[in-house]
Amino acid sequence: MTGGEADGDTEQDEDGLTYADAGVDIEDSEAATAALVGAVSEQADTTEYAGLVDLGDRYLALATDGVGTKLLVAEAVDDYSTVGIDCIAMNVNDLVAAGVEPAAFVDYLAVDEPSERREAELGEGLAAGAEAAGVALVGGETAVMPEVVKGFDIAGTVAGLATEADLFPGDAEAGDALVGFPSSGIHSNGLTLAREAAAREGGYDEPFPYDGYETVGGALLEPTRIYTHLLGDFREHGVHAAAHVTGGGWTNLERMGEFRYEVSDPLPAQPVFDYVQDAGDVSDEEMHRTFNMGTGFVVALPENDAKSLASETDGGVIGRVKEGDGVAIRGLTL
């Protein structure tokens, strides 16, 4: 998994899976998102991860997200206890990437028919995620829409307040060091590809071939890590920009500005990524364009501050910001 040709080219068996083959074309998705953003961009200030409303002495920051097709794994194994944590995490981590302290969260649950046990488990996960993130759950909405929804979908919106000084500048600087923070596993992106890979190996009830989980489904449902506890450390050490490594994998680093991000010492990837790559015969490049590969959050900051930040947290200095473009990691250029 950590190999690859030096120039970034990889070869893949014709039966090897790609994210597009599984049903999600990242380029098409980004183009559609850009069209939507372009249509509303004049209505509010935005960062790469949050919308900002200027209240005069501070900003109201908002972000919204869901859990994606990870919900189908939960539905297949009939375990909904963790996806509420994912819903909180995917939202609050985006505010952290902007330099904003999340304050309150509201959820939206759409179902084809109500289920008391499922909704109770979803609520327990939301409560656990909110506690971990330090946000208040301030209500939500459950909609029963059998003609619109098959199964269920859950999403949410998080709000926070920040002064101009609180916000990260938003752009890295050439010469910055990169500090990465471990993910908890696959998080909530790329599950369409991971599910297709699991189907080739017999499904979610199959024993997970590595330590840590009893079944494949258990490994895929490991909830997304929450990074709100690191925000104070980021501010103290003068972080210039941050990247929440979600959809698009390691190309998310480019959201910190037009530079070359050389990741020379990446954090280790958890075994779940070995499983997905082996089961789906997925190329190294496709893995890094789709998944976090062991690192869920990255910040760019001056080198001396980076060493201090890494020593005081569970982060590690993983590379440098240079003039140029692209992301270089594990012999690949994305």
N, C-alpha and C positions, 0 to 999 in steps of 0.2 A: 504493500500500500504506500510505502514511503519512497518508492522508486520513481521511474519516469526518465525520459530522455532529457538531456541537458538543455535542449532548445525548446522544451515544452511540448513537443509532439509525442503523442502516445498512439499505440496501435491497439485495436480492440477487435475481438472476434465478432463476426457478423451477427452472432446471437447475443452479444453483450448488451445489457440494458443501458438506456440513457433516460434522463428525466423526460425528454420530449416523447420518447417511445412509450413511457408510462402514462403520458397524458398531460404533462405540464411543459410547455415551451417557454423558457425563461425570457427569451428575446421578445416573443409575442406578448408575454405578460408585462414586461417593462414598457413596451410600446403603448399598450392599452392604458397602463397607469400614467404614463407621461401625457397621453391625450386627456385623461381626466384631470390631472393636476393642472395642465395648461388651461383648461376651461375655467378653473376656479382660482387660479393663482393670484389674481388681482384682488381677491376678497379678503385675504389675511396674510400676515407674515408667516413664513414657514422656515423650519430648519430641515435637515435631512431626516429627522426622526419625529418631529413634533410640529403642530401648528401653534402659533403664538398670537395672542390677542393683547394689544397694548392697553393697559389699564391706567397708564400715567406713570406711577411710581414703580410698577412691576408688570410682569407679563402673566397672563393666564395661559398655561400650556396644556395642550390636549393631544392625546394619541389614541388610536383605536385599532384593534386587531382581534383575530380569532385564533382557533386552534388548528384549523385546516383538517386534512384527512386523517390526522391522528385520531379523530373521533371515530373513524371506521374501525380502527384497531380496538378501541374501548368497547364499541358496540359488538364486535365479533367475539371478544373474550368476556363480555358482560361484566366489565369492571370500569366504573366511571369515577372512581375515587380520586384520581390524580389530574384529570384534564382541567378541572377548575384551577388548579395551581398553574398549569400551562397558560390558561387564559389571562390570569393576573400577570404572570411573568412576561409574556410577549408584549404586553402593554407597558408595564412599569420600566422594563429594560430600555425601551425606546426613549422614555423621558430621561432616564439616567444618561443615555448617550447624548442628550442635548444639554446636560448639566442641570436638570430640573429635579427637585425633590417631589416625588409623587405624593399626593395627599388623599385623593378620593377616587373610588372606582364604582362604576355602574355596569351591570351586565344585561345582556339580551339573549334570551333563550327561545328558540323557535323549534316546535315539535310537531310531528304529525298526529300524535296522540299522547296524552299525559301519562307519566309513569311515576308513581310516588317514590319507589325505591331509587330509580335513576336520578330524579330531581334532588332527592336527599343526598345522594353521593356527590352530585355536582356541587350542591351547596356546601358540603363539607370541604371539598377541594378549594372552592372559592374562599372560604373562611380561613383555611390553612395558608393559602397563598397571600391573602391580605395581611394576615398576621406576620408572615415572613417578610413582606415588603414594607410593612409599617403604614399601610393605607387603610382608610375607612371604607367599608362597603355601605353605600348610601342608597340601596334599593336597586331595582331592576325591573325587567319586563319579561313575562312569559307569554308567548303567542302560540296558539294552537292553529296550525294552517295545513291541514292534510292535503290540500290541492297544490301547495307550494313546496312543502318540505317533505322529504322522505327520511324518516328517522328523526334526527335532531341536529341542530347547529347552535353553537354558543359563541358569542363574541362579547366584547366589552369596550368601554372607554375609560381612560384614566385622566385625571386632571391634577395639575400642580401649579404652584406659584413660584416665580423666580424673578429676581431683580436682574438688571443688565449685567451686573458684576457676577452673578451666579452662573450665567450661561457660559458654556465653553465658547471660545472664539470660533470654533467650528472647522478651522482649517489647520492641518498639520504644517510643519515647516521642514524644509530640507535640513537634514542633520539631526532631526528628532530621533529618539529611540522609540521602539514599539514594545509595549508591555501587554502580554496576553494573559487572560484569566481562564482557568479550565471551565469547560462545559460539564454538564452532568451526563452527557451522552448525546443522543440524536436531537434533543429538544423538540421543536414543533415545525420543522421545515424538512422538505424532502421525503415526507412519509409516503407520497404517491409512488416514488421510486422504491423506497424501502419495503412497502407492502407488496409490490410486484416481485421484488427479489425474494421475499419470504414465501410467496405463493409457489415459487419454483422449488422450494425446499420442503414443502409439505404443510406450511401454514403456521399460525401463531401458537398452537398447542405443542409444537415440536420442542424437544429439549434444546435449550440454548447451549451451543457447543463450547462456551467459555465460562469461567467462574463468574459469579455475581448474580445470576438470574436462573430460575428454574426453567422458564420457557422463553421462546422468541418474543411472544407477546409482552411478557414482563419487561424484557429489555427495551422494546420499542416504546413502552408506556412510561419509562423513567421520566419524571416531570422536568420541565425546563428550569434551569438554575436562575435564581433571582439575584441581581447584582446591586440592589439599592444600598446595601450596607457599605459599599465601596465609595459612594459619592463624596463623602467627607474627605477621604484619602485622595481622591482625584483632585478636588479643589485645593487641598493643602499642598499638593505637589505640582500644581500649575499645568494641568493637562490642557493641551491645545485643542484636541479633537478626539472623538471616540467613535467606535464602530461596534454596533450590536450585530454579531455574525448570524444572520438569519437566511432568508431566501436569497439565493445567489451565492451562498457560501463565501469563499474568501474574496470574491470580487467586491464585497461590502467595504473592504478597506479603502477602495477608491472613493467612497463617499466622504472621506476625510480630506479630499483635495486631489488635484491632478499632479501626482508624484509617482515615483516608483517605490513600491513597498517590498523590500527584500527581507523575507522571513528566513533567516539563516538558522535559527534554533527553535523550531516550533515545539509546542507542548505535545506530549504523546496523545494519540487518538485512542479512544476507548475501544474495546473489542467489538462493540456493536457495529462499528464501521468496517472492521474486518469481515464480520458476518455478512453485511449487506454487499460488500464488494465481491466476496467469494460466491455468494448465492446468486447474484445477478450478473456476474462476470462484468462488472462495471470498471471502466478505465480510471486511472489515477486522476486524470484531468476532470472527468465527469464527477468524481467524488468530491473534489475540491471546489467545483463550481456549484455544487448542490448542498453540501453538508458543512457543518462547522468543524468537523474533523478534530474534535477535542478542545477547541478554543471558542468559547461563546462570546467573549467580549475583548476588544483591543483598544488601547489608548495610545496616543502619540504625545510625547512630552520631551523636554530637554534631557540629555543623557544622564547627567548627575541626579536629576530628580527621578528618573526612571529606575535607577539602581536602588534608590531609597524606597520608592514605592513598592518595588518588587520584594525588598527585604522585609517590609512591614505588612505585607499581605500574602496571599497565596499565588500572586502573579509571578511571571517570569519575563525577563527581557528576551524577546524573540527575534528582534531584527531592527532595521533602520529605515528611515525615510530618505530617499535620494531624489535628485532631479531625474525626470524621465516619466515613464508611464508603465502601468501594469503591476501585477502582483507576482513576485517570484517566490515559490515555496516548493520544497521537496523536489527540486529538479524540474519543476514546471514553471511556465510563464503564462499566467491567466490574463 
